[in-house]
Every structure is written in structure tokens, then in C-alpha cells.
Amino acid sequence: MKKLKLILPLTIVFSTITLFSQENSVYPQPVTLVTAPTAGIIPRGAYLSEFRLFSGGGVLGGISAGISQRFMFGIFYGGARIIGDQKIQWHNQPGVEAKYRFIEESGKLPAILLGFNSQGQGTYIDSLKRYDTKAKGFYLVASKNYRLLGNMGFHAGVNYNPLESEDGDGDPSFFIGFDKDINPEISFVLEYDAALNDNSTNIIGLGEGLGYLNAGIRWTMVQKFHLEVDFNNILLNRNNVEHFNRELKFTFVEFF
């Protein structure tokens, strides 16, 4: 009888989670977590502008457009030391991102998206022809949402970057992530990038083999405008680094 009393409530809970997942098969995913892409895209006819403030007075700006219901395209540019009194160190060239979602999310299946992103994070290092944190390059990502006290999304992907291999490390890698609504205004995002193309097996690489764990709090201040506080490199996966990065990101979505 005691076992029955325990099993019955658990059965109801898991059945409710499954039902919510099926009812919410097209819940919109965020386009990115902290830096990792998801299978989410902006709608056709919409544009997304983004500004990221990172360490060393750096600024990265970008704009993306929804070309169709499955395809979006974006371009990014920025540099280090833009804020401050030092000489600005512009990125070597603009970054681009293209995303095509070829499988839509359903009650049982995740959304699956194929993409390319050449925009890394942080300062561009001319001698190594790479960013502090490498871009994802070509990637395949799957996203699945569930309704449990608000939206809860899970994301996982694999990536390969052939563009930033001057340091001798061009291995494929993978990433996973999670987002959870706290209330209609606040959401929490968490991601882990294994960074297998920037680890301790490479003598001149920047990473130490721990991967990059990033987290963020996203606040919808007003409709279509988001302010995000991010905490990057929580595992201190970088040579001679003692503290993780604190960054700000501003995002605005509107229709043409």
C-alpha cells in the first residue's frame, strides 16, 4: 500500500510533463543561450539586433533577419578596447551566421537545425588567427521544449570549425544547454561547450581541457527588448585566468 501511494503521485507528475510536452510542440526556442546556438530562429520578416559588452572594453554588435520560416541570416562585427582610453583592436573581419531548421519540433521529436557561425567571442588574436573563444563553425543542433511551471528547453549539438585551426587544433566538438522560464519576464540559461578544438592536448591552445561553462539571467524589460547578464568561463578554462567573465547583452526583436 505504501508503494502504491508513492507510485501513483509520481505517475501523475510524469504523465502531466508528457502531456505538456505534446501540447507545447511549437513553443518558440531562444535563438541562442549565452553563446551556444539553439534550433530556434526568428520569424520570417523579423530582425534581431544584438549588442554584447565583454571584458577589456569590448563590444560586439550584430543584426539577423528571418528570411523564411525556416531560414535566418546574420552578420556581426566588433572589437576589443572600444570602451576605454586604449587603441581600439578591431576584429579582423565581420562574422556571419546562417541557420536552417529542417525539422520542426513536434510532441515527440525535437527541432533540428543546421547552421554555420564564424563569429567567435572575445578578442581576435592575429598571431593565431582565432578568437579567445572559437566560433562554432559548422554545427548541427537539436532543441526540445517542455511545459513545467513555464517553459523548459533542452539543447544539444555538435560542431566543427575549420576556420580557426592555425593553433593546430581543429577537432570536432559538442555543446549542450538548458533554458528555464522563472516567470514571464525572467529566464535562466545554462550551457556547456566541450571546446575539444581548444584543450590541453594543444601546446599553444588557450584552453586547459575543462570546457566552457556559461550561465546567464535574461530579463524581458519591455516587449521585444531583452537585457541579459552573463557569467562566462565559470570553470576558469583559460591559462592565467583567476576569475570568470561578467558580460552584458542587449537584444531587440522587431518586424520590418
C-alpha positions, 0 to 999 in steps of 0.5 A: 500500500505504501508503494502504491501511494508513492507510485501513483503521485509520481505517475501523475507528475510524469504523465502531466510533463508528457502531456505538456510536452505534446501540447507545447510542440511549437513553443518558440526556442531562444535563438541562442543561450549565452553563446551556444546556438539553439534550433530556434530562429526568428520569424520570417520578416523579423530582425534581431539586433544584438549588442554584447559588452565583454571584458577589456572594453569590448563590444560586439554588435550584430543584426539577423533577419528571418528570411523564411520560416525556416531560414535566418541570416546574420552578420556581426562585427566588433572589437576589443578596447572600444570602451576605454582610453586604449587603441581600439583592436578591431576584429579582423573581419565581420562574422556571419551566421546562417541557420536552417531548421529542417525539422520542426519540433513536434510532441515527440521529436525535437527541432533540428537545425543546421547552421554555420557561425564564424563569429567567435567571442572575445578578442581576435588574436592575429598571431593565431588567427582565432578568437579567445573563444572559437566560433562554432563553425559548422554545427548541427543542433537539436532543441526540445521544449517542455511545459513545467511551471513555464517553459523548459528547453533542452539543447544539444549539438555538435560542431566543427570549425575549420576556420580557426585551426592555425593553433593546430587544433581543429577537432570536432566538438559538442555543446549542450544547454538548458533554458528555464522560464522563472516567470514571464519576464525572467529566464535562466540559461545554462550551457556547456561547450566541450571546446575539444578544438581548444584543450590541453592536448594543444601546446599553444591552445588557450584552453586547459581541457575543462570546457566552457561553462556559461550561465546567464539571467535574461530579463524581458524589460519591455516587449521585444527588448531583452537585457541579459547578464552573463557569467562566462568561463565559470570553470576558469578554462583559460591559462592565467585566468583567476576569475570568470567573465561578467558580460552584458547583452542587449537584444531587440526583436522587431518586424520590418 
